[in-house]
Amino acid sequence: MKHRPIRLPRPDLQVGFAGAIEALRRDYLIEALSHTMAAMDIADVDRELASLVPAADLSGLAGRGLRGELLFAVPALLAQNPKLLGYYRLVLGYSQKAFYQGSLGTTAFKSMEETGVLTRDSAQRLPELCSQLVAAACVLVAGIGLDRLTRDLIDDLTLLTLGPQLRGGANVKKGTAGVVKVFDIIHAIVRRHCTETESHRIQIKNAAKRQVLIEFAADPDIVIKECMTDGAMRNIIAIEIKGGTDFSNIHNRLGEAEKSHQKARQAGFVECWTVVNVDNIDLKMGHTESPSTNRFYRLSQLERSRGPEYADFKQRILSLTGLPGR
């Protein structure tokens, strides 16, 4: 039996993560907490810990050689370094999406983690926020058990929460990069007919002397519209780009594309296309997952600027926008 040669992809994602973790340690992880504590009056922190945290938990941590602020947030610390809210969120295992929700009353605190800004309103609410963080940390301590708690374990817990956040951020970057690539490919196809080009929008004039707009959109990713003589817009093509390369997640991405194209159909778009960054996609499966998609294209084939898949994409762009083929 002949085996396929083993070919592993480059670990570029992990290389990027290593650099990101190094930067995050300075702002959000246990090192950031240590640096902040070094600049504070420990007596102030201890007073707030004593008022907010059950004495049994504090003494139990002390017996393990651990200070209380490793797990328990207090107002003085968050006022000194608002970004440390990210540290306590990570320790408790909350993703950003799960933590900063209007239903939880925490949305206004997001600027603390992201920009280090503590607004007047947030400062007034710090005791309430810390009380809730302490209550959650007490549940965590009870669940893990004081005898198992170590500084290294606490650090590991933050990294466990951080992993999906980093991967999610990397996926967003991939998705954004995919949208830009498709936009640039379309620009190259219609360049000779452009009347105005911006970073997010292209204007062209078709054979009927009507203006056609190609622009980024929130959902779907790229839309192409024609301005009619009466000023109304005719929605021509909606393109959803899925730039992720993980084949195991292709079903979820196609489901997202389907939702986007259903909205596009309701908005009157004539054609709905999905561009994927996975080469071995089963088109029959693709149409099952996203029946609203008229055409599937692979980003790798479009980037080649040649071949039958690119030729089909190019010809349909030209014909549907009313541009000459040459």
C-alpha positions in Angstrom: 0.0 0.0 0.0 1.4 3.3 -1.1 1.2 6.0 1.6 0.8 9.7 1.1 4.0 11.7 2.0 3.7 13.3 5.4 3.6 17.1 5.1 2.9 19.2 8.2 2.0 22.9 8.0 4.3 25.5 9.4 3.6 26.3 13.1 3.2 30.0 12.3 0.1 30.4 14.5 2.1 29.1 17.5 5.0 31.4 16.8 2.5 34.3 16.8 1.0 33.1 20.1 4.4 33.1 21.7 4.9 36.7 20.9 1.4 37.6 22.0 1.7 35.9 25.3 5.0 37.7 26.0 3.2 41.1 25.5 0.1 40.0 27.4 2.2 39.0 30.4 3.2 42.6 30.8 -0.4 43.8 30.8 -2.8 41.1 32.0 -1.1 38.0 33.5 0.4 37.3 36.9 3.6 39.4 36.1 1.4 42.5 35.6 -0.2 41.9 39.0 3.2 41.6 40.7 4.5 44.8 39.0 1.4 46.7 40.1 1.7 45.4 43.7 5.3 46.5 43.9 4.2 50.1 43.3 1.4 50.1 46.0 1.0 50.3 49.7 0.3 46.6 50.6 -1.5 47.7 53.8 -4.2 49.4 51.6 -4.7 46.1 49.6 -4.8 44.0 52.8 -7.5 46.2 54.3 -9.7 45.8 51.3 -9.0 42.1 51.1 -10.0 41.7 54.8 -13.3 43.6 54.1 -14.3 41.7 51.0 -12.9 38.1 51.3 -13.9 35.5 53.8 -11.2 35.1 56.5 -11.0 31.4 56.0 -10.1 31.8 52.3 -7.4 34.4 53.1 -5.9 32.3 55.8 -6.0 29.2 53.7 -4.1 31.0 50.9 -1.6 32.3 53.4 -1.0 28.8 54.6 -0.1 27.9 51.0 2.3 30.9 50.8 -0.1 32.8 48.5 -1.3 36.4 48.9 -5.0 37.1 48.5 -4.8 39.4 45.5 -3.7 36.4 43.3 -7.3 35.4 43.2 -9.3 38.2 44.7 -9.8 41.6 43.1 -10.0 44.7 45.3 -10.8 48.3 44.2 -7.4 49.7 45.1 -5.7 47.3 42.7 -8.0 47.9 39.8 -7.9 51.7 40.3 -4.1 51.5 40.3 -4.0 49.3 37.1 -7.5 49.0 35.4 -6.1 46.5 32.9 -5.8 43.9 35.7 -9.6 43.4 35.3 -8.4 41.2 32.4 -6.3 39.2 34.8 -9.1 38.4 37.1 -11.5 37.6 34.2 -8.9 35.1 32.8 -8.4 33.5 36.3 -12.1 32.9 36.6 -12.3 31.5 33.1 -14.6 34.1 31.5 -14.1 34.9 27.8 -14.5 38.5 26.9 -17.7 37.8 25.1 -19.1 36.0 28.2 -17.9 38.6 30.7 -18.7 41.9 29.0 -22.5 41.5 28.6 -25.2 44.1 29.1 -27.3 41.4 30.9 -24.4 41.1 33.5 -24.1 44.9 33.9 -20.4 44.7 33.0 -20.2 46.3 29.5 -19.0 49.7 30.9 -15.9 48.1 32.4 -14.5 46.8 29.1 -12.4 50.0 28.6 -10.5 49.1 31.8 -9.1 45.9 30.2 -8.7 47.2 26.7 -7.3 50.7 27.2 -6.5 50.9 30.9 -9.1 53.7 31.3 -11.1 53.9 34.5 -14.1 56.2 34.0 -15.7 58.1 36.8 -18.8 55.9 36.7 -16.7 52.7 36.6 -14.6 54.0 39.6 -17.8 54.5 41.6 -18.9 50.9 40.8 -15.6 49.2 41.6 -16.7 48.0 45.0 -19.7 46.3 43.5 -17.7 44.8 40.7 -15.0 43.5 43.1 -17.7 42.0 45.4 -18.9 39.9 42.5 -15.4 38.9 41.4 -14.6 37.9 44.9 -17.8 35.8 45.2 -16.9 34.0 41.9 -13.3 33.5 43.1 -14.6 31.9 46.4 -16.6 29.4 44.3 -13.4 28.7 42.3 -11.4 28.1 45.5 -14.0 25.8 46.9 -14.2 23.8 43.7 -10.4 23.4 43.3 -9.6 23.0 46.9 -7.1 25.1 48.9 -4.7 22.1 49.1 -4.3 22.1 45.4 -3.8 25.8 44.8 -0.4 27.0 43.7 0.9 30.1 42.0 1.7 28.0 38.9 -1.8 26.6 38.8 -3.3 30.1 38.9 -1.1 31.1 36.1 -2.1 28.0 34.1 -5.8 28.9 34.6 -5.3 32.3 33.0 -3.4 30.7 30.1 -6.2 28.1 29.6 -8.7 31.0 29.2 -6.4 33.0 27.1 -5.8 30.2 24.5 -9.2 30.4 22.8 -9.1 34.2 23.0 -5.8 34.2 21.1 -7.0 31.7 18.6 -10.2 33.6 18.1 -8.2 36.8 17.5 -6.0 34.9 15.0 -9.1 33.6 13.2 -10.5 37.2 12.9 -7.2 38.3 11.4 -7.4 35.5 8.9 -10.9 36.3 8.0 -10.1 40.0 7.6 -7.1 39.2 5.5 -9.3 36.9 3.3 -11.8 39.7 2.7 -9.0 42.1 1.7 -7.5 39.5 -0.7 -10.8 39.0 -2.5 -11.4 42.7 -2.7 -7.9 43.1 -4.3 -8.6 40.3 -6.7 -11.9 42.0 -7.8 -10.1 45.3 -8.1 -7.5 43.8 -10.5 -10.4 42.5 -12.6 -12.2 45.8 -13.0 -9.2 48.2 -12.7 -9.5 49.5 -16.3 -13.0 50.7 -15.6 -12.5 52.3 -12.2 -13.6 55.9 -11.8 -12.7 56.1 -8.1 -10.8 53.8 -5.8 -10.7 54.0 -1.9 -9.5 51.5 0.7 -13.0 50.2 1.3 -14.8 51.0 -2.0 -14.4 50.9 -5.7 -16.5 52.8 -8.2 -16.7 51.8 -11.8 -18.7 52.8 -14.9 -20.2 49.9 -16.9 -21.1 49.7 -20.6 -24.5 51.2 -19.9 -22.8 54.3 -18.4 -24.2 53.4 -15.0 -22.2 53.6 -11.8 -21.3 50.3 -10.1 -20.1 50.2 -6.5 -17.9 47.4 -5.0 -17.5 47.8 -1.3 -16.8 46.2 2.0 -19.9 45.5 4.1 -20.5 44.1 7.6 -22.7 41.2 6.5 -22.0 39.9 3.8 -18.3 40.9 3.5 -18.3 42.4 0.0 -21.3 43.7 -2.0 -21.6 44.9 -5.6 -24.4 47.3 -6.5 -25.5 49.1 -9.6 -26.9 52.7 -9.4 -29.9 52.9 -11.7 -31.0 56.0 -13.7 -33.7 56.8 -11.1 -31.1 56.8 -8.3 -32.2 53.4 -6.9 -29.6 50.8 -6.2 -29.8 47.3 -7.7 -28.1 44.7 -5.5 -26.1 42.4 -7.8 -23.6 40.2 -5.9 -23.1 39.5 -2.2 -19.8 37.7 -1.4 -19.2 36.0 1.9 -15.5 35.2 2.6 -14.4 32.5 5.1 -10.7 33.0 5.5 -10.1 30.3 8.1 -7.9 27.3 7.1 -9.2 24.8 9.6 -11.1 22.1 7.7 -12.7 20.8 10.9 -14.5 24.1 11.4 -15.8 24.3 7.8 -19.4 23.3 8.7 -19.7 26.2 11.2 -18.3 28.7 8.7 -20.6 27.5 5.9 -23.5 27.9 8.4 -22.4 31.5 9.0 -22.3 32.1 5.3 -25.8 30.7 4.9 -27.2 33.1 7.5 -25.4 36.0 5.7 -26.8 35.0 2.3 -30.3 34.6 3.6 -30.1 38.3 4.7 -28.7 39.1 1.3 -31.5 37.4 -0.5 -34.0 39.3 1.5 -32.2 42.5 0.5 -32.7 41.6 -3.1 -29.2 40.4 -4.2 -29.2 38.5 -7.4 -26.1 36.4 -6.8 -24.7 35.1 -3.5 -21.2 33.7 -3.5 -19.0 32.1 -0.8 -15.2 32.1 -1.0 -13.5 29.6 1.3 -9.9 29.1 2.3 -10.1 25.3 2.4 -9.0 23.6 -0.8 -10.5 20.1 -0.2 -14.1 21.4 0.3 -16.8 19.0 -0.9 -19.1 21.2 -3.1 -22.0 18.9 -2.7 -21.7 19.3 1.1 -21.2 23.0 0.7 -24.5 23.4 -1.1 -26.2 21.3 1.6 -24.8 23.6 4.3 -25.4 26.8 2.4 -28.2 26.3 -0.1 -28.4 30.1 -0.6 -24.9 30.1 -2.1 -25.0 30.2 -5.9 -21.3 29.8 -6.4 -18.4 28.5 -4.2 -14.8 29.6 -4.9 -11.6 28.7 -3.3 -9.4 31.6 -2.3 -6.2 29.7 -3.3 -7.5 29.4 -6.9 -8.6 33.0 -7.1 -5.2 34.2 -5.9 -3.6 32.3 -8.8 -5.3 34.6 -11.3 -5.5 31.8 -13.8 -7.3 28.4 -14.1 -10.9 27.5 -14.7 -12.1 28.6 -11.2 -10.6 32.1 -11.5 -11.8 32.4 -15.1 -15.4 31.7 -14.0 -15.1 34.2 -11.1 -13.7 36.9 -13.4 -16.2 36.3 -16.2 -19.2 36.4 -13.8 -17.9 39.7 -12.2 -17.6 41.2 -15.6 -20.9 40.0 -17.0 -23.0 40.7 -13.9 -21.6 44.3 -13.6 -22.1 45.0 -17.3 -18.4 45.4 -18.1 -16.8 44.3 -21.4 -14.9 41.1 -21.2 -11.7 42.6 -22.7 
